[in-house]
Amino acid sequence: MQIEIGSIVQSTHIAVPAGALGIVTRILGNMAMVTWYEGQPGASRKLNTEPFFIEDLIDTGEQLPSPSRSVH
């Protein structure tokens, strides 16, 4: 599965707390802006939004429904 806007992701990167899930909000080249949550997005506390290399992200296979999915 390919990471795109709305993908729910995980990461083993040191900057991401264990168990956190993120939503990809923007993609630019090999970087993605990810909004991180303590657990399930929308059902847990929002942590922060940070840029990450796409290669550091693990696609969970889940998508957040979004009316405007576009790659910039």
MITI-79149 format. One record per residue (C-alpha): residue number from 1; residue in three letters; chain; x, z, y. Coordinates in Angstrom, 1 decimal. Layout:
// MITI-79149
i, aa, ch, east, up, north
NUM, Ala, A, X, Z, Y
...
// end
This chain:
// MITI-79149
i, aa, ch, east, up, north
1, Met, A, 0.0, 0.0, 0.0
2, Gln, A, 1.2, -0.8, 3.5
3, Ile, A, 1.3, 1.8, 6.3
4, Glu, A, -0.9, 0.7, 9.2
5, Ile, A, -2.8, 2.3, 12.0
6, Gly, A, -5.2, 4.8, 10.5
7, Ser, A, -3.1, 5.4, 7.4
8, Ile, A, -2.9, 9.1, 6.4
9, Val, A, 0.7, 9.9, 5.6
10, Gln, A, 3.1, 12.7, 4.5
11, Ser, A, 6.8, 13.1, 5.0
12, Thr, A, 9.7, 15.1, 3.5
13, His, A, 11.5, 14.9, 6.9
14, Ile, A, 12.8, 18.2, 8.1
15, Ala, A, 10.7, 18.0, 11.3
16, Val, A, 7.5, 18.0, 9.3
17, Pro, A, 6.1, 21.3, 7.9
18, Ala, A, 5.5, 21.3, 4.1
19, Gly, A, 1.9, 20.3, 3.3
20, Ala, A, 1.3, 18.6, 6.7
21, Leu, A, -0.6, 15.4, 6.8
22, Gly, A, -0.5, 12.8, 9.6
23, Ile, A, -2.4, 9.9, 10.9
24, Val, A, -0.6, 6.8, 12.1
25, Thr, A, -1.9, 6.1, 15.6
26, Arg, A, 0.5, 3.2, 16.7
27, Ile, A, 3.1, 1.0, 15.1
28, Leu, A, 5.9, -0.6, 17.0
29, Gly, A, 8.5, -2.4, 14.9
30, Asn, A, 9.9, 0.0, 12.4
31, Met, A, 8.6, 3.1, 14.1
32, Ala, A, 5.1, 4.7, 13.9
33, Met, A, 3.5, 7.3, 16.2
34, Val, A, 2.1, 10.0, 13.9
35, Thr, A, -0.3, 12.8, 14.8
36, Trp, A, 0.4, 15.7, 12.4
37, Tyr, A, -2.1, 18.3, 11.2
38, Glu, A, -1.5, 21.5, 9.2
39, Gly, A, -3.5, 20.1, 6.3
40, Gln, A, -6.4, 17.6, 6.2
41, Pro, A, -6.7, 15.7, 9.5
42, Gly, A, -9.8, 16.7, 11.3
43, Ala, A, -10.3, 19.8, 9.2
44, Ser, A, -7.1, 21.7, 10.2
45, Arg, A, -5.1, 22.5, 13.3
46, Lys, A, -3.4, 19.6, 15.1
47, Leu, A, 0.4, 20.2, 15.3
48, Asn, A, 1.9, 17.4, 17.4
49, Thr, A, 2.4, 13.7, 17.8
50, Glu, A, 5.8, 12.2, 17.3
51, Pro, A, 7.5, 8.9, 16.5
52, Phe, A, 8.9, 8.5, 13.0
53, Phe, A, 10.7, 5.7, 11.2
54, Ile, A, 8.2, 4.1, 8.8
55, Glu, A, 10.7, 4.5, 6.0
56, Asp, A, 10.4, 8.3, 6.4
57, Leu, A, 6.7, 8.2, 5.8
58, Ile, A, 4.8, 8.5, 2.5
59, Asp, A, 1.5, 6.6, 2.4
60, Thr, A, -1.2, 8.8, 0.7
61, Gly, A, -3.4, 5.7, 0.1
62, Glu, A, -6.1, 7.2, 2.3
63, Gln, A, -7.2, 5.6, 5.6
64, Leu, A, -9.0, 7.0, 8.6
65, Pro, A, -11.8, 4.6, 9.6
66, Ser, A, -10.9, 3.0, 12.9
67, Pro, A, -12.8, 0.3, 14.8
68, Ser, A, -9.6, -1.0, 16.4
69, Arg, A, -6.8, -1.4, 13.9
70, Ser, A, -4.1, -3.4, 15.5
71, Val, A, -0.3, -3.6, 15.2
72, His, A, 1.6, -3.7, 18.4
// end
